[in-house]
Amino acid sequence: MIRKVLLIFLLSAGAWSASYAQDPSVGGIASVPGSISVGGVGTVQANFGNGSSTAIPQANNARYTINLPPNIGVTGSSFSTTTTPSNLTVNIGTYSPTVGTIVTVTSSLGDVPGNANYLFTLNVVGLSVTTGTPAPISINAVSSPAVGTNLPTNDNANGNITVTAGALPVGLVSFTAKANENRTVDLAWTTSLETNNKGFLVERSKDLKSFEKVDEISEVAANSNAQKHYKLTDQTPFSGTSYYRLTQFDLSGKATSFPAVSVVLREGAYGVYPNPVLRDQRFALSLDEPETAVVKFLSADGRQLPIQKTGVQAGNLMLRAQGNLSAGIYIMTVEERGQTRQHRIVVE
């Protein structure tokens, strides 16, 4: 989650055909906050995993490579879970003043499960002021030897980070949103420095355009040089994919909003059912906004094909492909709630 953030991070890898694809995939990468000062701390968050419902075997060495610029240094890493997934190994390379730092996450300890979706956080510190355009950060996903029918359009993601000479009013170390089984969302953030701080506001959104208040925290010390931890719980979150934004207010009234983080609160996975699909057969698309989502049906070479919406059942959009389709693999894109997901469909 993040943030214009990871909107990322958003980000969802989608549902893929279990019998046709294994897909090391990237959802997004972003710095949180987007600007830190020299000596200030922040995070770089990367969303990656397996865009297929079929596991990627350990023998195929799924590898996710994160390239960080020389302006920042890496002080640690973590996953959204409390421990590193047992199938992954993290290696933080040696810092270079000309290249920066290369971080690799590999599946050297086990398979990458189908539909795996990892949120990986690197703790970073500002080392030198960024001159000119913001410094680039990037992530790449690959397997060796290659597996299945990997979709190349989700192999890479890019972002940037700026290091300034002046400090922000609040040094944000992390901001996270975690969905719970009781259909609430826990929100937590940590600061390393607070100057003239008046308080915080947390808001939620379905589309990253319209936000509504969740809660605010005003009982804070104006100034602090130590790490401080904050928590609150959203008792009435949106269903499906949504976003949370943290805004800080200083004593002068100035507001600083940090990039939003995403969270998914739903029982079933996004995707197409059944899959494979028989020609001329109706099928269901599981999504958040069946009435307003923009759905496109594409051939393997990217040509848009006609698709008929036949109704909504149990929150799913019912569809039927039109025309005399050949058997093979097709792509469906779904645009809703500030993001685009892709699903592989097998037509028999």
N, C-alpha and C positions, 0 to 999 in steps of 0.2 A: 503498500500500500505502500510522496509519495508525496502538500503538496501539489503544486501542480503536479505534484508528485505522482508519482507512479500511478499515476493516473493510469497513473499508471497502472502504474503498476497495475494499475491496472490492469488492469489488466487482465484477462482470462485467455488461456491457450485454446479453448474450444474443445469440441468433441470430435473424435476422428474414428474412422472405420476400424474395428478391431482386427479385421482380416487383411487390410491392405497397407497400413502405414505405421511407421515408427518415426517419430519426429522430434529430435532435440530442438527445443524452441525457446524463444525469448519473448517476454511480455513487455519489458520496458526497463529503463534505467534513469535515475534522477538523483540530484543532490538535494539534501535537506538540512538547512535551508539552501536556496540557490546561491547565496552569497555568504561567505564567512570572512572574518578578519585574520590577519597574520597572528598566529598564536591562538586563534579561536577554534572551536571544535564544531563538527557537524557530522553528517552521515551521507554515504552514497548507498542507495538501495537499488537492488536489481531483482527483477522478477523473471524466473526461468523455470523450465521443466521439460515435460513431454507432451507435445500437442497431439498425441495419439492415444487411443485407448489400449494399445498394445505395448507391453513393457519393452524397453530398450535393454537388450542383454548386456551384462557387465563386459562381455568379450568385445563389444563394439565401442567401449570407452567413450561414452558421452562426456563431452568436455565443454565447460562454460568459461570463457576467458574475459576478464574485465581489465580494461586498460585505463589507468589513472594518470593524470598529468603531473609534471614535476612540481606544480604549485601546492600540492597537498601531500601529506604523508599519512600512512595507514597505521592506526594504533590498536586495532582489534577487529573481530568479526563475529557475527552471530546470525542464526536463522530465526524466523518468526516463532518456531517452536523453541523450547528451552534448551534443547540439545541439538547438535549437528545430526541430520538424518543419517542413519547407520550405513546407508549405501554410498555416501559422498565423502570425499576427502578435499579439504581446503588447503591451498598452498599460497601464502602471501610472499611474493618474490622480493628480492632485495631492491631497495629504493635506489634509483639513479637520478642524479640532478639534470640529466639531459632527456631521459626517456620517461621517468616517473616510476610507477609501480605496476607490475602485472600480477593479477590475482587469478588463480585457476581453481575451479571446482570440478572434480572429476568423479565418475561413477566407478572408482577402483575397488569399492568394497561390496558391490552388489548391483542388481538391475535397477534402472530407473522405472518405477511403476507407471502403468498407463494413466494418463491424465494427471501426472504429478505436477504440482504447482508450488514452487518454493519462493519464499521472499527472503532474500539474503541481504544483510546489512553490514557495511564496512564503516567503522568509526574512523574519521579523518580529522586532521588538524591543518590549518592554513600555514604554509611555509614561506611563500613569497607572493607579492602582489601580482595579479593578473594584468598584463598590459594588452591594449587592443581589445579584441573580441574575447568572450569568455572561453576558458580552457575546456577542451573537449574531454568527455568520458564516453566509453563505449563498452559494449558486451557482444560477444559472438558465441553461437552454439554450433557444435559440430560433433560428429561421431566418426571413429576410425577403427575398422573399416565402416563405410557408410551403411546405414540400415534402411530397409523399406523404401518407401517413396517419399523421402523427406521434402517438405514444402519449403523452398528457399526464401520465401517472402517473410518468414518469421525467424530467420537465423541471426539477425542483427538488430541492435537498438543503440541509439546515441542520445547523449545529453550533454550538459555542460555545468561548469562551476566557476564562480568568480571569487577571487581572494582580494580583499580590500585592505587598506591601511587602517581604516577606522572600524571600531567595534559596533555591532548591532546592539540595540537596547537589551536584547535577551539572546544569549547563546543557546540555541536549541540543539540538544544532543539527539533527541529522538521524539517521534510522535507516532503512536500506533493505535489501531482500532482492531479489536478482536471480537469475533462473533461467538456467542455462547450457546450451549444446547437449549437453554431456557428462552431463546429468542430475544436476548438483550445483547448490547454491544459494550464492551469495556474499552474505555479510552484512557490512555496514559501518555504522559510526556515528561521529559527530563531536561532541565536547563543546567548549564555550567556557569553562567554569569547572568546577573540581572542588574540593570542600572535604571533607576527612576521608574521602576515597574509598578503599575497600578493594578493590573490583573489580566485575566485571560477570558476569552469567549470561545466556546466550541459550537460550531454549526454543522448541519447536515444538509445534503443535497442529493437529488437523483441524477442530475445532469451537469453538474459543475457550473451551472448558470444561475439558478435560483437557490438560495440558501435560507434555512430557517434555524432559529436558535435552539440549541439543546440545553445548555447550561452555561454558567459563568462562575469564575472563581475570583473573588476580590480580596480575600484575606491572605495577603502576601506581604513579605517584607520588601520595601522599595529597592533595596540594594543587597546583593549577595555575591560572594566570590566562590561559594561552594556549590556542589551539585544539589539540585532540589528536584523532588519527584512529586508529580501530581496525578490524581486519578479521579475519574467519574464514570458513571454507567448510564447509558441511554436505555431507558426502560421501554421506549416506544419507537424503535428504529424502523426504517423502511424495509420491506421485504425485497429480496433480490440484491442486485448490485447498487451500492450507494457510496457516498463520499463524505468525509468529515474534514472540516477546516478549522485550524487553530489560529486565533488572532490575539495579539498582545497589545495592550494599551499602556502608554507611559503616563507619567503625572501631568505632562503638558497636553494630553489628549490625542497625541499621535498614535495611529494604529499601524501595526505591522502584521500582515497576514502571511502565514507559511503555506507552502504547497499542500494540497489536500491528499488524504490517504483514502484508499478504497477498501471496502469490505463486502463480502457476499453472505447474505443470510437467506438461504433457501434449502428445501429438503432434497430436491432432485438436481441433477446436473443439467447444464445447458446442452442442447443437442437435438438431433433428429431421430425419430422413432417411427417405424422400425428402420433399421439400416443394416443390411442392404434394403433397397426399395425396388419393388417390381414396377416395370413400366406401366403407366396409367393408374398406378395405385395411389390413393391418398396417404399422406404421412403427416405426422405432427412435429412441429418445431417448438421446443420448450424454450421460453424466453421471458423477459420481465414485462414488456409492453406489446402484447399481441395486436393491439389496435393501431398503434402509431409507429412501430419499428419499421425501418426501411430494410426490406429483404431483397437480395439479388441472387439469381441462380446463374452460375457461370459454367461454361465448358472448361475442360482441362487446359485449353489454350487461351482462356480469358474472355471468350465471347459471352455476352449476356444473352440468356435464353428466357423465353416467356415462362412465367410461373403464375398459377391461379390460386388466389386466397379463397378457400371454401367455407370459412367460418372459424369460430373460436370454441374450443371444448376444454373444460377444466383448466383454463388459463393457458392452454396451448393453441398456437396458430395452426390451423389445418390447411395443408397445401396440396397441390397436384401439379406436376410438371406438364407443360403443354407441348404438343408436337411429337413427332416420331423419334424418340430418343434412342440412341445406340447404347448398348451395354457398356459400362465403363465408370470412371470416377468423375464426379462433378464437385464443384465448390459452391457453397452457399455462404454469403456474407450477411451479417445482421448488424445494423447500426441502431443503437439505442443507448440511452443513459450515458452519453459522453464517450462511448467506446465502440469499437468494431470487433466482432468475433467472426471467425471463419470455421465452417464445418465441412468435412469431406463427406460426400454422399456417394454410395455405390449403387448404381442402377443395374439391375439384372434383367 
